[in-house]
Amino acid sequence: MSNSHPTELIQPLQQHNQQHLLDSWDELNPSEREALVTQIAAVDFAEIERLLAETGTASAAEQPEARARRATRPRNLVRLPNSPQEIAEHREAARQGEQLLADGKVGIILVAGGQGSRLGFDHPKGMFPIGPVSDNTLFQLLIEQAVARSRRARVTIPYYVMTSDATHEETVSFFEQHNDFGLDETAVRFFRQGNMPAVDAATGRLLLAAPGRLALSPDGHGGMLAALQQEQLFDDMRERGVEFLFYHQVDNSTAVVCDPVFLGLHAAHGSEMSIKVVAKRSAEERMGVVVDVDGKTQIIEYSDMPAEVAAMTDDAGDLLHWAGSTAIHVFNRELLERLAGGEHALPFHKAHKQVEFIDHDGQLQQPDKPNAYKFERFIFDALTQARKALVLEADRAAEFSPVKNAAGADSPETARRDMIALHAGWLRRAGATFPEGAAVEISPLFALDADELNDKIPAGTEFGREIHLHE
Ligand code: UTP
């Protein structure tokens, strides 16, 4: 590459007032130059300008707080089963879900492209050791469920793993080192999501993370749609006969992967996108809630929910908006394809954040207050575009304990505690005895649920203080 600026870049950069991106060109070596050109070519500057200009253009009725005030409980809602009839319906749904799995109609999507900044772990979050006895990683615990589910259904369940520039290389080699944790080698397909640049909030200019390197971050879990399309994975799904996708996030080790009840109810209700919810612990809990607004099921983020709306109760004194999102979904493949691009593409959300950058003099600046906009797509925005959306209540203690923070709520400590409580409950139901306070961990390859454990453990079996049941 020549020493002068690539001429085809100069004009568009000038047109969008971004010519500063080439300021350090003369100091870059050839490979750095090539990398910069590639980064710049991937940016849609007109779109960035459009997104920046969008500030506050929504009508009063469309402002998030106004929508929250109009919200009602979701109408297509299936609560935890209570009556004998509801229990029978769930049992029938499980049978249907198992049939869908056995027929090869289900694939799995795991999104693992996030930067995990709150956890502050130096590797992809899926590599975090979470097993309370085994120290097995989030990846291993989730994937062993997929392996166990495949064995039960006697079928290869395709496993699509979304990575990002922040997580791709380490994730792929971690899977390789562990032989894909026992997944069939034809099952695993990695796909890398795109990036979005961070933009200086005052000037609209893209920030540089280093001389000649843009400050980029993954484009949100909603980036999954464009990435699946780009990697031609919708074709892969179609060729394999996959019609339904079970979606989960890497930070919830107790998510019931490919839960047959969830799959069965999704199909039986003719839903295009379904979501599992759990009861919020309190009005103040920082969780997105699932509601209907103007007839459309959607999520209101906790930051958009006025405190007095979050605190509203019904006649029985229960929270009106109790349905906290677990970010566990089932999608129809066709919905994902429809939303992967063009007019139905999911919107970008703009967030005002603190982003480090290199200033004009090449000095690293570490702002102490938000200085930049970042842009992300959220997969849950697909809800409003689904022809029918089903909301299914799950038992929080059994299915939802995410690892978000280094300490306190939703941390490794709470996730391990919840897993021990869950598995100790299964063991007790199986009639086993063990000391109070024992650490209990049951590998999905040993038992996927309480019923399977019951079949494997003779009643009256005695265990010690540290219990790890595995293959
Ligand atoms: P979060 O929104 O909790 O973000 O992601 P995070 O990156 O894990 O953590 P913080 O906010 O930086 O602390 C929820 C799920 O979505 C995935 C994450 O990997 C996680 O499984 N995700 C998030 C992506 O795959 N890509 C993204 O761009 C963002």
Boltz pocket constraint, residues with backbone or C-beta under 6 A from the ligand:
constraints:
  - pocket:
      binder: B
      contacts: [[A, 111], [A, 112], [A, 113], [A, 114], [A, 115], [A, 116], [A, 117], [A, 118], [A, 119], [A, 125], [A, 162], [A, 164], [A, 193], [A, 218], [A, 219], [A, 220], [A, 221], [A, 223], [A, 248], [A, 249], [A, 250], [A, 251], [A, 404]]
      max_distance: 6.0
